[in-house]
């Protein structure tokens, strides 16, 4: 269902300092600049089976969000490959794909179109999305006035209106009030029961242990360990 093979992601830390054509030409021949590269991911490989809930844990800066963006096709790795079978619903950053000047309703159509749904299908699902997110009173309000929890509820509701083959979740289940967390967890369980493969990143160790069959510990862009969720989470807690 999902194969990540020897993925490397490098950033040139000097690139942003090149402001003129002369600097650019000099930079091309400056071997010292090659030493100014940062590896966000360094040879990451793993496989996720169909219907599996695969967790990823790691400290800030470990490369988790970068990895998810590569899996979702938002970013292209420096080297290595990612093979995904089926449709992907990414929930990587709150409000990704939203135009914060537009209303909640307008953003539902915008996000739905980005996910590949036609207008008629989205129209059929608008009521369901507002029922789930409990944002009926704000349907005509620009999203820029929403709290982070409200944005999370709207983003989650849009991303899960159909059962995707692969669902990518980055911390969204730990955002919002307790009622929303319970509701989103229940929706995740429904997706899993439907055979959806889930890649779930979180700092919430309890949710990783409860929901995931396996967990990968990512540290400084490298895979530290992959194994049983309880085992890996206990290893991670012991050193953090």
C-alpha positions in Angstrom: 0.0 0.0 0.0 2.8 2.4 0.9 6.5 2.0 0.3 9.1 4.5 1.2 12.6 3.6 -0.1 15.8 5.3 0.9 14.3 8.8 0.9 16.7 11.7 1.3 15.7 15.4 1.6 18.4 18.1 1.5 18.1 21.8 1.8 20.7 24.3 0.7 21.0 26.7 3.6 22.9 29.2 1.5 20.3 29.4 -1.3 18.3 32.2 0.3 21.4 34.4 0.6 22.0 34.5 -3.2 20.4 37.8 -4.3 22.1 38.8 -7.5 23.1 37.1 -10.8 26.7 37.6 -10.0 26.3 35.9 -6.6 24.4 33.0 -8.3 27.2 32.5 -10.8 29.9 32.6 -8.1 27.9 30.2 -5.9 27.8 27.6 -8.6 31.6 27.3 -8.4 31.9 27.7 -4.7 32.6 24.3 -3.3 32.3 25.7 0.2 28.6 26.2 -0.4 28.1 22.5 -0.9 29.0 22.1 2.8 26.0 24.3 3.7 23.5 21.6 3.1 21.1 20.3 5.7 19.7 16.8 5.5 16.1 16.8 6.9 15.8 13.1 5.9 18.6 10.7 5.6 17.9 7.3 4.0 14.4 6.8 5.4 12.8 3.4 4.4 9.6 1.7 5.6 6.5 -0.2 4.4 2.9 0.1 5.5 0.4 -2.6 4.7 -3.1 -2.0 3.5 -5.4 -1.1 6.5 -2.5 -0.6 8.9 -2.3 2.3 11.3 1.3 3.3 11.2 2.6 5.8 13.7 5.6 8.2 13.6 7.1 9.8 16.6 10.1 12.1 17.1 11.1 15.4 18.6 10.6 18.7 16.8 12.9 18.9 13.8 13.2 15.2 13.4 11.8 15.4 9.8 8.3 14.1 10.5 6.3 16.8 8.7 8.8 16.8 5.8 8.3 13.1 5.4 4.5 13.4 5.3 4.7 16.1 2.7 6.8 13.9 0.5 4.4 11.0 0.9 1.5 13.3 0.0 3.3 14.4 -3.1 3.6 18.0 -1.9 7.4 17.9 -1.9 9.8 15.9 -4.1 12.7 14.2 -2.3 16.3 14.9 -3.2 16.6 11.1 -3.8 14.8 7.9 -3.1 11.2 7.0 -3.9 7.7 6.8 -2.5 5.1 4.4 -4.0 1.4 4.8 -2.9 -1.4 2.7 -4.1 -4.8 4.5 -4.2 -6.1 7.9 -3.2 -4.5 10.1 -0.5 -6.2 12.4 1.9 -3.5 14.5 3.7 -4.2 16.4 6.9 -0.7 17.7 7.4 -1.0 21.3 8.4 -4.1 23.0 9.7 -5.7 25.0 7.0 -3.5 23.7 4.2 -5.3 24.5 1.0 -7.6 27.0 2.7 -8.0 30.6 1.5 -8.4 32.4 4.8 -10.1 35.3 3.1 -12.9 33.0 2.0 -15.8 31.7 4.1 -16.1 28.2 5.5 -18.5 27.2 2.8 -16.3 28.6 0.0 -13.3 26.8 1.5 -15.3 23.5 1.5 -15.7 23.8 -2.3 -12.1 24.9 -2.7 -10.6 22.1 -0.6 -13.0 19.6 -2.2 -11.9 20.6 -5.7 -8.2 20.2 -4.6 -9.0 16.7 -3.4 -10.5 15.9 -6.8 -14.2 16.0 -6.0 -16.7 17.6 -8.5 -19.0 20.4 -7.5 -22.1 18.3 -7.4 -20.5 15.8 -5.0 -19.3 18.6 -2.7 -22.8 20.2 -2.6 -24.2 16.8 -1.5 -21.7 16.7 1.3 -21.8 20.3 2.6 -24.5 19.6 5.2 -22.6 16.5 6.4 -19.4 18.5 6.8 -21.1 21.3 8.8 -22.9 18.7 11.0 -19.6 17.0 11.8 -17.6 20.1 12.4 -20.5 21.9 14.2 -19.8 25.1 12.4 -23.2 25.9 11.0 -23.2 29.3 12.7 -20.0 30.2 11.0 -20.7 28.9 7.5 -20.5 32.4 5.9 -17.7 33.7 8.1 -14.2 34.1 6.6 -11.8 31.4 8.0 -9.3 34.1 9.0 -11.6 34.7 12.0 -11.6 31.0 13.1 -9.7 29.7 16.0 -7.1 26.9 15.3 -9.6 24.4 16.7 -12.3 25.5 14.4 -10.0 25.3 11.4 -9.0 21.8 12.5 -12.6 20.7 12.7 -13.4 22.1 9.2 -10.2 20.6 7.7 -10.8 17.2 9.3 -14.5 17.1 8.1 -13.6 18.0 4.5 -10.7 15.5 4.4 -12.8 12.6 5.6 -16.1 13.0 3.7 -15.1 9.9 1.7 -13.0 6.9 2.7 -9.6 7.5 1.2 -7.1 4.6 0.5 -4.4 6.4 2.5 -5.0 9.0 5.3 -2.1 11.1 6.4 -2.6 12.8 9.8 -0.2 15.2 11.5 -1.2 16.0 15.1 -4.8 17.0 14.2 -6.3 14.6 16.7 -4.6 16.5 19.5 -6.1 19.8 18.5 -9.4 21.2 19.6 -11.6 20.4 22.6 -12.2 17.0 24.2 -15.5 16.5 22.3 -13.9 17.1 18.9 -11.0 14.7 19.8 -13.4 12.0 20.7 -15.4 12.6 17.5 -12.4 12.6 15.3 -11.0 9.5 16.9 -14.4 7.8 16.2 -14.3 8.9 12.6 -10.7 7.5 12.3 -11.9 4.2 13.6 -14.7 4.2 11.0 -12.1 4.9 8.3 -9.9 2.1 9.6 -12.8 -0.3 9.6 -13.3 0.6 6.0 -9.8 -0.5 5.2 -8.1 2.9 5.1 -4.3 2.9 5.6 -3.3 5.6 8.1 0.0 7.3 8.7 -0.3 9.1 12.0 2.2 11.6 13.4 1.8 12.7 17.0 3.6 13.7 20.2 0.7 12.1 22.1 2.3 8.8 23.1 -1.0 7.4 24.6 -2.8 7.9 21.3 0.1 6.3 19.3 0.1 3.2 21.6 -3.7 3.0 21.5 -4.3 3.5 17.8 -1.2 2.2 16.0 0.0 -1.4 15.4 3.5 -0.2 14.6 5.5 3.0 15.3 8.6 4.5 13.7 10.9 6.6 15.8 12.5 9.3 13.6 15.5 11.1 15.0 17.5 13.8 13.2 16.1 12.6 9.8 17.1 9.0 10.4 15.1 6.0 11.4 16.0 5.1 14.9 13.7 2.1 15.3 10.5 0.6 13.8 8.4 -2.0 15.8 5.5 -2.7 18.0 3.9 0.6 19.1 4.2 0.0 22.8 7.8 -1.1 22.5 8.9 1.9 20.4 6.9 4.4 22.5 8.5 3.1 25.7 12.0 3.4 24.1 11.2 6.9 23.0 10.0 8.0 26.4 13.0 6.5 28.1 15.3 8.9 26.2 13.1 12.0 26.1 
